[in-house]
Amino acid sequence: MSAAKPKGGTGTPATAEATRAGIEFTLHRYEADPAAESYGQAAADALGVPHERLFKTLLAEVDGRLTVAVVPVSASLDLKALASAAGGKKARMAEPRDAERATGYVVGGISPLGQRRRLPTVIDASVSAFATVYVSAGRRGLQIELDPADLVRLTGAGTAGIARG
């Protein structure tokens, strides 16, 4: 894996942040299906990546504060576990328009990197089981593959068991 300089229209705030940080990453393009029931699972299938190695970015409100949760596409988010990990009492999924407004990305292409403003972030602890993982690079049809430690560092995230299933 090598540092990839975004070109050919693949530059996003996520790839710009990774490039500025000087980390090694690889971009992967695929044909996004706008009618997919699960954008993450469709991305994993299109790229031939195990579902537990491709992570989706979700936004929830923990005690009224927007919080980013990053979990494998093979799992769902445990809202109670997220609330606990984020130091709160109650969590609920954020409205899509609030997620888009806060991150600067569209649903189905929300990246944990390069968001409009840095939000508290929790990544499922299973991320450390892999040498590299995939997350959205900031648009549907584009994933960034990187070292999990770089993902945690760049997002300022904590890790906890927030996935179930």
C-alpha positions as CSV (number, residue, x, y, z in Angstrom):
1,M,0.0,0.0,0.0
2,S,1.4,3.4,-0.8
3,A,0.3,7.0,-0.4
4,A,-2.0,7.7,-3.2
5,K,-2.3,11.2,-4.6
6,P,-6.0,11.7,-5.5
7,K,-6.3,12.3,-9.2
8,G,-8.9,11.9,-11.9
9,G,-11.7,13.4,-9.9
10,T,-11.2,11.3,-6.8
11,G,-10.2,14.1,-4.4
12,T,-12.5,14.4,-1.4
13,P,-12.0,16.0,2.0
14,A,-11.3,12.5,3.3
15,T,-8.5,11.8,0.8
16,A,-7.1,15.3,1.3
17,E,-6.9,14.7,5.1
18,A,-5.2,11.4,4.6
19,T,-2.7,12.9,2.1
20,R,-2.0,15.9,4.5
21,A,-1.3,13.4,7.3
22,G,1.2,11.5,5.2
23,I,-0.3,8.1,5.8
24,E,-0.3,5.2,3.4
25,F,-3.6,4.5,1.8
26,T,-5.2,3.0,-1.3
27,L,-8.3,4.2,-3.1
28,H,-10.7,1.7,-4.5
29,R,-13.4,2.7,-7.0
30,Y,-16.5,0.6,-7.7
31,E,-19.9,1.1,-9.3
32,A,-22.3,2.3,-6.6
33,D,-25.8,1.1,-6.8
34,P,-28.1,4.0,-5.8
35,A,-30.9,1.5,-5.1
36,A,-28.8,-0.7,-2.8
37,E,-30.5,-1.6,0.5
38,S,-27.1,-1.4,2.3
39,Y,-24.5,0.9,0.6
40,G,-21.8,-0.7,2.7
41,Q,-22.6,-4.3,1.9
42,A,-22.9,-3.4,-1.8
43,A,-19.5,-1.8,-1.6
44,A,-17.9,-4.8,0.1
45,D,-19.5,-7.1,-2.5
46,A,-18.4,-4.9,-5.4
47,L,-14.8,-4.9,-4.1
48,G,-14.7,-8.5,-3.0
49,V,-13.9,-7.5,0.6
50,P,-15.2,-9.5,3.5
51,H,-18.1,-7.6,5.1
52,E,-16.4,-7.5,8.5
53,R,-13.4,-5.6,7.0
54,L,-15.4,-2.8,5.4
55,F,-16.7,-0.3,8.0
56,K,-19.7,2.0,7.6
57,T,-19.9,5.5,9.2
58,L,-23.1,6.2,11.1
59,L,-24.2,9.3,13.0
60,A,-26.1,9.1,16.2
61,E,-27.1,11.6,18.8
62,V,-25.8,10.8,22.2
63,D,-27.6,12.8,24.9
64,G,-28.4,15.3,22.1
65,R,-24.8,15.6,20.8
66,L,-23.9,14.3,17.3
67,T,-21.5,11.4,17.5
68,V,-19.8,9.3,14.8
69,A,-20.0,5.5,15.0
70,V,-17.9,3.3,12.7
71,V,-18.9,-0.3,12.6
72,P,-18.4,-3.3,10.2
73,V,-21.0,-3.5,7.5
74,S,-21.6,-7.1,8.7
75,A,-23.0,-5.7,11.9
76,S,-25.4,-3.2,13.3
77,L,-24.8,-0.4,15.7
78,D,-25.6,-1.1,19.4
79,L,-26.9,2.3,20.5
80,K,-26.6,1.5,24.2
81,A,-23.0,0.5,23.8
82,L,-22.3,3.7,21.8
83,A,-23.9,5.8,24.5
84,S,-21.8,4.2,27.1
85,A,-18.6,4.5,25.1
86,A,-19.3,8.1,24.4
87,G,-19.9,8.9,28.1
88,G,-23.6,9.4,27.7
89,K,-26.9,7.8,28.8
90,K,-29.0,7.6,25.7
91,A,-28.4,7.4,21.9
92,R,-30.6,7.4,18.9
93,M,-29.8,7.5,15.2
94,A,-29.4,11.0,13.8
95,E,-31.7,12.3,11.0
96,P,-30.0,11.9,7.6
97,R,-30.2,15.6,6.9
98,D,-28.4,16.4,10.2
99,A,-25.7,13.8,9.4
100,E,-25.2,15.4,5.9
101,R,-25.1,18.9,7.3
102,A,-22.6,18.1,10.0
103,T,-20.3,16.0,7.9
104,G,-20.5,17.7,4.5
105,Y,-21.1,14.3,2.9
106,V,-24.2,12.6,1.5
107,V,-25.7,9.5,3.1
108,G,-24.1,6.4,1.6
109,G,-20.8,8.3,1.2
110,I,-20.2,9.6,4.7
111,S,-16.5,9.2,5.6
112,P,-15.1,9.3,9.1
113,L,-12.3,11.4,7.7
114,G,-12.4,15.0,6.5
115,Q,-15.7,15.8,8.0
116,R,-16.8,19.5,8.0
117,R,-16.3,19.6,11.8
118,R,-14.7,17.0,14.0
119,L,-17.3,15.1,16.0
120,P,-16.7,12.7,18.8
121,T,-16.0,9.3,17.2
122,V,-16.1,5.7,18.4
123,I,-14.9,2.9,16.2
124,D,-15.8,-0.7,16.9
125,A,-13.0,-2.5,18.6
126,S,-13.0,-5.2,15.9
127,V,-11.1,-2.7,13.7
128,S,-7.8,-3.8,15.3
129,A,-8.2,-7.4,14.0
130,F,-7.1,-6.3,10.5
131,A,-3.9,-5.1,8.9
132,T,-6.0,-2.7,6.8
133,V,-9.7,-1.7,6.7
134,Y,-11.9,0.1,4.3
135,V,-14.1,3.1,4.9
136,S,-15.9,5.5,2.6
137,A,-13.5,8.0,1.0
138,G,-16.3,10.6,0.9
139,R,-18.5,9.6,-2.0
140,R,-20.5,6.7,-3.1
141,G,-18.3,4.5,-5.3
142,L,-15.1,5.3,-3.5
143,Q,-13.5,3.5,-0.6
144,I,-10.2,4.2,1.2
145,E,-8.1,1.4,2.5
146,L,-5.8,2.2,5.4
147,D,-4.2,1.0,8.6
148,P,-6.7,0.9,11.5
149,A,-4.3,2.7,13.7
150,D,-4.2,5.6,11.2
151,L,-8.0,5.6,11.1
152,V,-8.2,5.9,14.9
153,R,-5.5,8.6,15.0
154,L,-6.9,10.7,12.2
155,T,-10.4,10.7,13.6
156,G,-9.3,11.1,17.3
157,A,-11.6,8.1,18.0
158,G,-11.9,5.8,20.9
159,T,-12.5,2.2,20.3
160,A,-15.2,0.1,22.0
161,G,-17.4,-2.9,21.3
162,I,-20.3,-0.9,19.7
163,A,-21.3,-3.4,17.0
164,R,-23.7,-6.3,17.4
165,G,-24.6,-9.2,15.1
